[in-house]
Amino acid sequence: MKFTFLNSKIKHKRFDFQPFYYDERKERLQQKVKSYQKAQDPNISPEERAEILRSNMKETWSRSATTQKSISTSNFRIIFLIALILILGYFVFNGVNEVDTVVKKLW
């Protein structure tokens, strides 16, 4: 009977992992360069020109929608923090005893 687990050495495992880096900004830049080069071509059809315009408009609208969403979330956060500070200030100036009466009035 062999007891190889008593005599064996721990060997390191080798993995052949090559990391993959994807730069989304660079990819979008390359697509823009291709579309502008294609738009500068004098032999382009009106349908292709309309498609390029449509894609540019879609990109602009999506960017503005993302910006609008981030602005609205930051505004909500600011309003929430101001309300929290006002409530805490009210309790600091009126005393902690007022907390019970305010909670009873709310329920």
trRosetta pair geometry for C-beta under 8 A, 3 or more apart (Angstrom, degrees):
i j d omega theta_ij theta_ji phi_ij phi_ji
3 6 4.4 19 134 13 112 118
3 7 6.8 110 101 -7 77 96
4 7 6.0 -75 -148 51 41 96
4 8 5.3 43 160 -39 81 113
5 8 6.1 -42 -121 24 28 113
22 27 7.4 -1 -179 -33 85 132
23 26 3.8 43 107 16 120 116
23 27 6.5 161 94 -17 65 84
24 27 5.5 -54 -149 36 34 115
24 28 6.4 34 154 -18 67 103
25 28 5.9 -54 -150 36 30 108
25 29 6.4 32 151 -21 64 107
26 29 5.5 -53 -148 35 32 115
26 30 6.5 34 153 -19 65 103
27 30 5.9 -54 -151 34 30 110
27 31 6.6 29 152 -17 63 106
28 31 5.6 -55 -150 37 34 112
28 32 6.4 36 152 -21 67 104
29 32 5.7 -53 -149 35 32 112
29 33 6.4 34 153 -20 65 103
30 33 5.7 -51 -147 34 33 112
30 34 6.5 33 154 -18 64 104
31 34 5.7 -53 -149 36 33 111
31 35 6.3 29 154 -18 66 106
32 35 5.8 -56 -145 38 31 108
32 36 6.2 27 157 -15 67 107
33 36 6.0 -57 -146 39 29 107
33 37 6.3 29 155 -18 64 108
34 37 5.8 -57 -147 38 29 110
34 38 6.2 28 154 -19 65 109
35 38 5.5 -55 -146 39 31 112
35 39 6.2 34 153 -22 65 105
35 52 5.4 151 -170 -137 103 104
35 55 6.9 -124 -127 85 151 136
35 56 7.6 168 142 -62 147 96
36 39 5.5 -50 -142 35 34 112
36 40 6.4 34 156 -21 64 104
37 40 5.8 -55 -150 34 31 111
37 41 7.2 48 147 -38 59 93
38 41 5.7 -36 -163 4 39 119
38 44 6.5 102 163 -99 74 134
38 48 7.1 -108 158 159 117 122
38 52 6.6 -171 95 -86 112 136
39 44 6.9 -48 -128 -4 31 171
39 49 6.8 99 -129 -123 78 76
39 52 5.2 171 -80 154 105 165
41 44 4.7 107 84 -43 100 100
44 48 5.0 -115 -175 83 97 125
44 49 5.5 114 124 -58 120 92
45 48 4.8 93 58 8 82 101
45 49 7.0 -146 96 -5 43 89
46 49 5.4 -55 -145 39 35 115
46 50 6.2 38 154 -22 68 104
47 50 5.7 -52 -149 35 31 111
47 51 6.5 34 150 -21 63 104
48 51 5.5 -51 -148 34 34 114
48 52 6.6 37 152 -20 65 101
49 52 5.8 -50 -151 33 32 112
49 53 6.5 32 151 -16 64 106
50 53 5.6 -54 -148 39 33 112
50 54 6.1 38 151 -23 66 107
51 54 5.5 -51 -145 35 31 115
51 55 6.4 30 156 -18 64 104
52 55 5.9 -55 -148 36 30 108
52 56 6.5 30 153 -18 63 107
53 56 5.8 -56 -149 37 31 112
53 57 6.3 29 155 -18 65 107
54 57 5.9 -56 -147 37 29 109
54 58 6.3 31 154 -21 64 107
55 58 5.6 -52 -145 35 32 113
55 59 6.4 34 155 -20 64 105
56 59 5.8 -55 -150 35 30 111
56 60 6.5 29 153 -18 64 107
57 60 5.7 -55 -148 37 33 111
57 61 6.3 29 156 -16 67 108
58 61 5.9 -57 -146 39 29 108
58 62 6.2 27 157 -18 65 108
59 62 5.9 -56 -144 37 28 108
59 63 6.4 30 155 -20 63 107
60 63 5.8 -57 -151 34 29 112
60 64 6.5 23 155 -14 65 106
61 64 5.8 -56 -146 39 33 107
61 65 6.2 35 154 -22 66 106
62 65 5.6 -51 -145 35 33 113
62 66 6.4 35 154 -20 64 104
63 66 5.9 -55 -151 35 30 111
63 67 6.4 29 152 -17 64 107
64 67 5.6 -53 -146 38 35 113
64 68 6.2 38 154 -22 66 106
65 68 5.7 -52 -145 36 30 112
65 69 6.4 32 154 -21 63 105
66 69 5.8 -53 -149 34 30 111
66 70 6.5 26 155 -15 64 106
67 70 5.9 -58 -149 38 31 108
67 71 6.3 31 153 -20 65 107
68 71 5.7 -55 -148 36 31 112
68 72 6.4 28 156 -18 65 106
69 72 5.9 -56 -147 36 30 108
69 73 6.5 26 156 -16 64 106
70 73 5.9 -54 -145 38 32 108
70 74 6.3 29 157 -16 65 107
71 74 5.9 -59 -148 39 29 107
71 75 6.3 31 153 -21 65 107
72 75 5.6 -52 -145 36 32 113
72 76 6.4 36 155 -20 64 104
73 76 5.7 -51 -148 35 33 113
73 77 6.4 35 153 -20 64 105
74 77 5.6 -52 -149 36 34 115
74 78 6.4 36 153 -20 65 104
75 78 5.8 -54 -148 35 32 111
75 79 6.4 31 155 -17 65 106
76 79 5.8 -56 -148 37 31 110
76 80 6.3 32 154 -20 65 107
77 80 5.7 -55 -148 36 30 113
77 81 6.4 27 156 -17 64 107
78 81 5.9 -56 -147 38 30 109
78 82 6.3 31 155 -19 65 107
79 82 5.8 -54 -146 37 31 111
79 83 6.4 31 155 -18 64 106
80 83 5.8 -57 -150 37 29 110
80 84 6.3 30 153 -20 64 107
81 84 5.6 -52 -146 36 33 113
81 85 6.3 33 155 -19 65 105
82 85 5.8 -54 -148 37 31 110
82 86 6.4 31 153 -19 64 106
83 86 5.7 -54 -147 37 32 112
83 87 6.3 31 155 -18 65 105
84 87 5.9 -54 -147 36 30 110
84 88 6.3 26 156 -14 64 108
85 88 5.8 -56 -145 41 30 109
85 89 6.1 34 154 -21 65 108
86 89 5.6 -55 -145 37 29 113
86 90 6.4 37 153 -25 63 102
87 90 5.6 -49 -151 29 32 115
87 91 6.8 23 154 -11 63 105
88 91 5.9 -59 -151 40 33 106
88 92 6.3 36 151 -23 67 106
89 92 5.5 -53 -143 34 33 113
89 93 6.3 20 162 -9 67 108
90 93 6.4 -66 -148 42 25 100
90 94 6.0 -6 166 8 65 118
90 98 7.8 -111 141 105 90 145
91 94 6.2 -66 -126 54 27 93
91 95 7.5 -79 -174 82 57 21
91 96 6.5 50 177 -101 101 51
91 98 6.3 -158 -123 71 69 111
91 99 6.0 40 -130 -70 123 93
94 98 4.5 12 122 -13 118 157
95 98 5.6 114 74 -8 77 98
96 99 5.6 -21 -175 -4 58 118
97 100 6.5 -45 -176 23 51 106
97 101 7.5 37 139 -6 71 105
98 101 5.6 -59 -155 42 50 109
98 102 5.9 48 151 -21 79 106
99 102 5.9 -58 -147 38 29 108
99 103 6.2 27 157 -17 65 109
100 103 5.9 -58 -147 38 28 109
100 104 6.3 28 156 -18 64 108
101 104 5.7 -54 -146 38 32 112
101 105 6.3 32 155 -20 65 106
102 105 5.7 -55 -148 36 31 111
102 106 6.4 30 154 -20 65 106
103 106 5.8 -55 -148 35 32 110
103 107 6.5 22 157 -12 66 106
104 107 6.1 -59 -145 40 31 102
